[in-house]
Amino acid sequence: MHRRAQEERGRLMTEGSIWRQLVRFSIPLLIGNLFQQFYNTVDSIVVGNFVSTQALAAVGSTTVIINTIIGFFTGLSTGAGVVISQAYGAQDHRRVQDAVHTTLLFTVLSGIVFSFIGVAAAPAMLSLMTTPHDVLADAERYLEIYFSGACTVILYNMGSGILRAVGDSRRPLYFLIVSALLNVVLDLLFVIAFGMGVAGVAIATVISQGVSAVLVLLALSKSHESYRLRVRELRIHGPMLVRVLALGMPAAIQMMVTAFSNVFVQGYINHFGSACMAGWSSYLKIDQFVMLPMQAIGIAATTFVGQNIGAHNIRRAEAGTRTSLALAVGITLTLSALLIAFARPLLMLFTPDADVLDYGVLFIRTNTPFLCICCLNQVFSGSLRGAGDTKAPTVIMLSSFVVFRQVYLFVISRVLPGSVQAVSLGYPLGWVLCSLLAFLYYWKSGWRERACGL
């Protein structure tokens, strides 16, 4: 009973060792993110090895479209997480309750709407990316099935965000592990045993996501803490929804627009053919594993800063940011070196095709050396969001990842029209600009004074 009670309670980060608090919170989150990425990567591995290179390209090309829809709700959960973490840090249980019930009901209603939008908009978005004819049919089929069940992954992400906001990063991990393992089994069953191809991995993904959504909702409904979900109390609290949207909408728009801008990046890649598309897709899957630690630490910084701002401890919040940055840089440098050293063997997990492997190695060796610079924008943006400043990180990221990147790609495609390496550099150059702007804003903007007024 004692162990269960301990597990149900969130974790206050307003006292104790800073680096221990961050590490203890980040490790389950990191493992969860690893399983999430593994979850997404298995689809590509299965279709790349047991269907075809074209199927691998089709599944890979849908990622940017899926992220456009899912990114909106991931950003929105950031706003809910800030409100909940600050209220939890201040021990304002009524405000925690209002935020939980408002957020979940809004998620269900808007998730249904966005599922219809995703299904309806998929063909147009694939056309916008100039998707080659030999992968178009599979890509459309995958998206139709995925978006039909998209509400489940949205609910899981929002429910997990609520648990993380109160310092509980363990149970979202447990649920994700169950879902990821189920996805592997169903992928192999539907593709190898039943020969369902791309449709099989899409159906497996929807079923697995549904299981994770049910588990996180059960965890919230069975909790005895202030963030407990009570179905009868589900309603929209007007002032709370305004607060959540005010903090979450900038991040939601930023993530959605950034993901949508990648549709155009994918369009530039698609001009080089299906082998290049498959190589790009494989590179992105591996690249995400290196980015996971910095992303987990950035989320930990948001919760840490949010709780300490709620407790009016600015100095501890700042110390948490510095510690987060040191952890993120150290881990990313190590993983980047390993990725460059073992690029080809890692890519061979996806396909034995020599052309695809050559493209993948090119992308890894071109972009990976810049990854450690991303740590600055992840940590500083996370800390600013925890302090309640979500607009500045949004403007900075949109300027770097959308405006700058699209201008660069437009220009470079005309200056060096046959260079796929020059196209791929649009990613790291955007990271550099974003990190520089985030660093300058964090130190010069006066966010500390504004946070004191929360």
Disulfide bonds with the S-S distance in Angstrom:
none
